[in-house]
Amino acid sequence: MRVFRKESRWITRVTILAWALLLSWSALAPALVAQPDRWESAIRTFKQADRLHPPPQHAVLFAGSSSIRKWESLEQDFPFVPTIRRGFGGSQMADLLFYADSIVIPYDPAVVIVYEGDNDIAAGKTPEQMFEDYKAFVQKVETELPDTRIGFIAIKPSLARWDLVDQMARANRLIRQYTLWKPNLEYIDVFAPMLGIEGKPRAELLLEDGLHLTPAGYALWTEIVTPFVRAAMNQLNPHAPQQE
């Protein structure tokens, strides 16, 4: 009888410990695992906009997280090409992959400009995990849209997330190395140009939150992204008038 009671108490303790671990994991899971369904409302809004105003085919699609969503001057910054802006909240690379069939593939874009990774690292993903999600996205686009070029805007340095700069720099290096072997890819380096002479992010490029871009920040991005967009469009349309 005593043995049975001891075993019962032991089983109860193990059960309690298991539940405690499960609850702890549940609390951490949102930070480590992307939950694409949380963006359903934003994706529905995009689809409604598409029905009301069908976007141009073979455009330059800018997709990703809030740095794309907040790029409100995008159309004016790239007046020489049709553009589509599909940035949603604090999305991660896995989210963009999940919704590629809704907000990437249907547009048949000539070029896709991606900005993701910032939130991945901040949420606790390793550079390698973020990189694997990016590779999966590239493979999907290559399969569905083999003529489409992809440009990855480097994960930016920011004051708000400066403690994560080494991990972000590693993710950038992984993607840059991968790009060297893929002729349809481009790594667009905004990381180095956003650093000041002391090696820290230039404050004038960031809002007061130390994370999102000011108009000056977007002007810098435009200057850096434009050569890739022009070259990609000219390569895809060699008989069209050269972009100036």
Secondary structure by P-SEA (a helix, b strand, c coil): caaaaaaaaaaaaaaaaaaaaaaaaaaaccccccccccaaaaaaaaaaaaaacccccccbbbbbccccccccccccccccbbbbbbbcccccaaaaaaacccccccccccbbbbbcaaaaaaacccaaaaaaaaaaaaaaaaaacccbbbbbcccccccccccaaaaaaaaaaaaaaaaaacccccccccccccccccccccccccccccccccaaaaaaaaaaaaaaaaaaaaaacccccccc
